[in-house]
Amino acid sequence: MSSTVSYWIFNSARNSIATLQGGQRLYSRYASNRIKSKWRLFPQGPVTLKNNASCGGIALQKAYRHTSTEEDDFHLPLSPEQVNEVLRAGESAHKILDLVSGVPSSVLRFESNQLAANFPVEDRGGVAACLQTNGLMFGVFDGHGGHACAQAVSERLFYYVAVSLMSQQTLEQMEGAMESMKPLLPILQWLKHPGDSIYKDVTSVHLDHLRVYWQELLNLHMEMGLNIEEALMYSFQRLDSDISLEIQAALEDEMTRNLSLQVAFSGATACMAHVDGVHLHVANAGDCRAILGVQEDNGMWSCLPLTRDHNAWNPTELSRLTREHPESEHRTVIMDNRLLGVLMPCRAFGDVQLKWSKELQRSVLERGFDTEALNIYQFTPPNYYTPPYLTARPEVTYHRLRPQDKFLVLASDGLWDVLGNEDVVRLVVEHLAEVCRHKPDLAQRPCQPGTHAEPAAAEESPGAPRHRPKRSHTSD
């Protein structure tokens, strides 16, 4: 018996930072609220202050997080209608109309929204149905140091997961089609936002590496494929490894080489959910977050967290880092609540500056890249002795959905920086109640991609069990 889950993605704008100018380059360091900026780079020399504020004794110019665009202070009066127009510009809503592989979906509908903190926006989202196996996948990918890594992960991660779940027979069909140059079996059905972009010019390179992965899975001779926990764990780490290896390979095409470099040297945290009937799995690497809105039998609402933030405020994460590095580095691996004093999340895709040796970084960047034009820098933080310091290994949580589990929220830290878990649940519940009062038929009306619709109230499947099974377990 399946219950119904409404799906939301939220991304929120973040506070301003100060921009340090070194030569013709601009480097970021957080000013007004430093703990919320993911990257902090150190100044190359003195700079002047535009508004006579200061940050750590250094004169700075005001700008926005992860951008190199100078900003003047200005205020524009906006009407409530204009504010709503800005907030709703990135909305997308879908109703799950079809059956996935002949199995009724436990997801009634999902909605997403994104509010840019900079331009181009660095965060991405993704929604897709697995066509060769059961399940829907939802993801939030929070980029930093540029959008390239988040874009690549949002396009590629779901394919790695879907392939990991395929049976031996399906993988053999995939390989046979490649060998005979026939069309591949469809792997995913994407539900795209009108504003979504794709790296079309490098899809052949990505397919080549995906094929190598499924060939390795074939060699495991697993008749039914990996289980979902294994698939999520391996897919995160394998994609991150491929991102690292692709730029180390001798690529002849200049555009592909440049893009691979940008992907590897930027970064992205990721949180994704796989929903198959009552089975919900969430994989998280970084400081995005997933929570369930739960309505108990007495009508009261509560929040069930499904992830833990991977940052300096997580004691388990601190213990992991100290275990993985010598005792001599225990005081330096986390400084100022950051990994090596520079990065907020302790897990992320890309960011090879915190994974490669100094020698490997130097050898790759000395291959004739125009690093200035690509906005790539060679930066080694202090106390960089025993890399890798950063990992994309996710924590995977399993939860069996119950009728009282009404909606799932996946969001980047832009939302959680300003709202607590309970606040988010309360806002969604109030919104659902408003929808029920004013639009009782909304849940029955399909919503086309790119149009605005309020979220439908969750409905329980008839005859769904009311007992309380084990809620969840987490593996790392």
N, C-alpha and C positions, 0 to 999 in steps of 0.2 A: 504494500500500500504506500502510495507516495503522498507527501504533503506538498504544499505550494510555496515557492520562495520568490519574492520579488527581488530584483537585482539593481543595485545602484553603484555608480562610480562617481566619486567626487574628486575634483582637483581644485585647489584654492591658491590664490595669489599669496606671495610671501612678502616679508618686509624688505626694506631697501638695504643695500650694502654700500660700501665705499669702494671706489675704483682707484687702484694704484697704477700710475703710468710709468713704464720702464721702457725707454726708447720710444718706439712707435707702437708698443704693445700695452695692453691694459690687463692688469691682473686683479683678481677679486680678493677682498678681505672684508669680513662682515663688520658693520659699524653699529647700527642702532640696536640690534638684538643678536649678538654674535652667535649664540648657540644654535640658531636655526639655519645658518648657512652651511651647506655641506662641505664645500671646498674652501680652504683658506690658504692663500699663497703669500709668501713673504716679499716685502718690497725690495726693489733693486737699487733704490736711491731715494733722496728726499723729493717730495712733491708738494705742491702748494694747495692750500685749502680754499675752497670756493666760498664756504659759508661760515668759516671760522670755528667749525666743530673739530673735534679731534677723536682719534681712535688709537689707543695705546701709545700716545705721544707722537703719532705720525700724522701729518697734515694730509687730508684726503678730499677727493671730490665725490659728490653724491651720484650714485647710479643704482641700477637694479641688479639683483642677484644673477650671476652667470652671464652678464652681458658686457659688451665693451662700448656701449652707447652712453655718452654723457647726458645727464638729465638736469635741466633747470627746475627749480621749485616753481610750480604754478598750480593754480586751482581753477577748475571749470565747474560752474554750477550745473548740476544735472537734476532733471526732474525725476520723480519716481518711475515714470514710464521709460525714461532713458536708461536709468539704472537697471530696470528689469530687462531691457533690450540687450544691454551688455552681458548681464548674467545668463541670459538665455541663448546667446549667440552660439554657444558650443553644445547645445542640447541635442540629444538623440534618443529616440524611444522605439522599442520594438515589442511586439507581442509574439510569443512563440506559437505560431499557427500550426506548424506541421509536426508530425511525429518524427523522431530521430531514430533511424534504423527500426521502425515499427514499434518503438516503445514510447508510451506517453511521457512527455517531459514533466518533471517536477517543477520546472520553472515556468510560471505563468507569463511573465514579461520582465524586461529589464530596461533600465534607463541609464544614460550616462551624461555627464556634463564636465566641462573643463573651462577653467578661467586662467588665462595665461599670466604668468608672472614676468615674462620677458618675451622678446621676439628675436628669432623664431622660438615658439614654445618648445620646451625640452621634454615634456612628458607625453606619453602615448597610452592608449588603451586598446584592447582587443577582445573580440567575441567571435567564437566559431563553434560549429558543430562537427563532431567526428563522424565521418561518413562510412568508414570501414569498421568502426567499433562504436559502442554506445557512448553517449555523453556530450555535454556542452562544456566549453571552456571559456572562462572570463579572466581578463588580466589587466593589471595596472602596472605601468612601467615608468618609473620616475627618473628622468635623465639628469645628469649634472656634468658640467664641463663641456656642454654642447648636446645636441639632440641626436647625434649619429648612432650612439650605442642603443639608446631607448628605441629608436626607429628599427634598428636591425633586430633587436630582441623581440619586439612586438610582432615582427613579420615572421620570425623563424622558430621561436620557442614552441609554439603550438604544434608545428610539424614534427619536431623531435619527440614531443610527448605522444602524438598520434601514432607515429611509426613505432615507438616503443611498445605500444599496446597491441600492435597487430600480431596476428597468429603467424606461425611459420608458413602456412600455405599462402596467406596474403602477401607476405614479404617475398616469397618465391615468385608470385605473379608480378609484383613490382619490378623485381630484378629481371625477369624474363622480358617484360615490356621494354626496359631500358636496353637490354642486349639486342633485341630485334627492332629497336627504334620505333616501337608502337606507342600509342598514347598511354600514359599512366592511369591507373585507377585514381579517381578523385579522392583526395585525402581529407580535405576540410571544406566546409561551406561557411564562408565568412559573412558576418553581418556587419557591414562597413558603415561608418559615419561618413557623410558627404565630404567632410574635410580631411579624411584620411589620405595619406600619401604612401607611396611604395617605391622601393629602390628597384625599378624594373631592369636597369642595365646590368645588375649583378646577380640576377636570379639564377643564371646558369651556374655561377660559382657556388652559390648556396645549395643548389640542387646536387652538385657534385659531392659536396661534403655531407649532405644528408644521405646520399647513396652510400658513401663509405660507412656511415653509421649503421644503415640497415643491413649492409653486408656483414658487419661485425655481429649484429643481432642474429642473422641467419646462421652464423658459425656457432652460436650458442645452442642451436637445436632445441629451442623452447617452443613446444607445440602451440601453446596458448598465448605466447608473448609474456612480457613482464606484468606484474601486478601494478596497480596504479601508483602505490607508494614508491616502488622501485623506478617506475617510468618517470615520475616527477623528479626524483633525486638524480637519476642518471642524466636526464635531459638538460636540467639546469647546468650541471657540471660539464657535460659534453659540448653544449653550445658555447659556453665560456671558453673551453679549451680550443674549439674551432676558431673563435674570434681571435684568440691569441696566435694560433698557428698560421692563420691566413695571411697576416701581415709579415710573418717570418718567411713565407714561401716566396719564390721568385716569380712574381706576377708581371707579365709583359705589358698589360693594358694600364696606362697611366691613371685613368679615371678609377679603375678598380683598386689600384694600389693606394691612391689617395683616400678613397672612401674607407678602405680597410684600415688605414692608419687612423683616420678620425674615429672610427668605431672602437678601435682598441684603446685609444688614448682618452676617450671620453668614458663615461660610466653610466650605469643604470641600476637602480634597485628594482625588484620585481615581486609582485604578489599575484598569484593566479589560483583560480578555483576550478576544479573539475567536478561536475554534477552528473551523476548517473542514477536516476531514480531517487532512492532515499540515501544514496551514498554520496557524501560530500567530502572531498579532499581539498585541502588548501596548502599550497607551497609558498613559502616566503623567504626571500633573501634581501635583507635590508630593513628599512624603516617605513615601508608601506604597511598597511594593516587591514585585517578582515575581522568583522564582527557579525554576529547574528542578533537580530531583534526577536525576542522571545516573549510570547504572551502566555502567562501561566493560567491555570484553570480558574483562578479567582479574578481574572481580568487584568491583573497587574503586569506591567511590562518590565523586562530586564534585558541586560546585555550579556551575551556570551562571547568573550574574545576567542578568536581562533588562531591568532598569531602573537608572537612576541617581537617587539622592536629589537633589531640587532644594532645596538649602539652602546655607548659607555654607561648608560643608566640600567643596563641589563646585567645583573651579577653573573648569570650563567655565561654570558658572552665574554665578560671580563675573565672568568676562569678559563674559558677555552683559549683565549689569546695568551694568557700566561703559561698555559700548558704547552703551547705550540712554539714558544720562544724561550731562549735561555734566561736564567734567573737574572743575569746582568741587564736584561732589557725590560724587566717587569715595571720599572718606573718610567720608561720612555715609550712603551708600545701604545699606551693611552696617555696623552697629555692634553690638558685643557678640554677634557671630555671628547677628544677626537683621536682617531687612529693615527698614530705618529704625529699628532698635533695638527693634522690637516683635513681629515675626512670624517664627517659625522657618522655615516653608516659603517658598520664593520663587515658587511657582506654586500657584494655588488658584482654585476657583470662588468667586463672591460677594466678600466683603470689599471692598465698594465704597469703604470709607474709604481704601483704598490705590490706588484706581483713578480715582475722580472728582475733579474740582477742588473746592476748598473752597467755591466759590460754589454748585456744583450740590448738594453735600451739604446746605448750609444751606437752599437753596430747597426741597428735598424734605422735610426734617425740619420745616420751618415750615408745613406744610400742615394742621396740626391733629391730628397723630398724638399719641396718649398714649404718648410714648416711654418714660416711667417704667414704665408697666404692661407695655409690650412689651419692656422690658429693652434698649432701644436708646439709644445715647449718641452724641453728636457728638464725635469725638476726632480731632484732627489731630496726628500725631507731629511732633517737631521736624524741621527741614530738609526740609519737604514743599513742593517747588518745581515739579517737572516730572512730575506724574502722567500716565499710570498707572505705578506701580512694580511692580504685581503682574499676572500673566497666567495664564490657564487653558490656554494653548497647550501641548499635550502633546508629549513625546518618544514616537515610535512605533518599536517594534522588531519586526522580522520574524525568525522562526526556523522552519526546516523541521524538523518532528519526525522523530526517528529512533527505532529500536527501543530504544536505550539511554536515551532520555528517559522516565523512569518516572513522575514526578509533578510537578505545578506547584503552587507555594505563592504565594498573594496575601495580603498582610497589611498592616495599618496599622503605624505606627511604634511602637505599643505593644508589639508583639512584637519588633521589631528593636532597640528600646532595651535589651532585656535578653538577647537571644540573637543571636549572629552567624549569617551565612548557613550556614556549615558545621555549626553546632550544630543548626539547624533541620533540615537534611538528615539528620543523624545520628539525631535523635529520630524523624523520620518513618520512616526505614529500620528502626530498632529496633522501632518499632510495627508496621510491615508484617510484619517477621519473626515477631513474636509472634502476629499474626493468623494467619499461615500455619501456625504450629505448633498453635494451639489451635482455630482455626475455618477449616479448609481449604475448607469449602463456602460461606463467606460471600460470596465474589465472585459466586456463582450465585444468591444470594437477594436479591430486591428489598427495599428499605427504604422504608417509608412516611414522608412528611414529618413531622417532629416527633418521631420516635423515634430512639433512639440505636443506632448501629451502628459498629463499627470500620471503618476504611478497607480496601477490598479491595486485595490485591496487584495491581499492574499486570501486564497480560498483553500480550505482543506478538502482533500479527496474524500468522497463518500466512503464510510467504513474504515477510515484510517485508524490505526491503533492508538489508544490513549495511554498506554503504559509508558514508563520512562526507561528506555534502554540505556546502556552505558553511553554517556554523552560523547566523549572524544578521547583520542589519545594522540600524542605527538611523538614523532621520531626525528632525530637529528643525525 
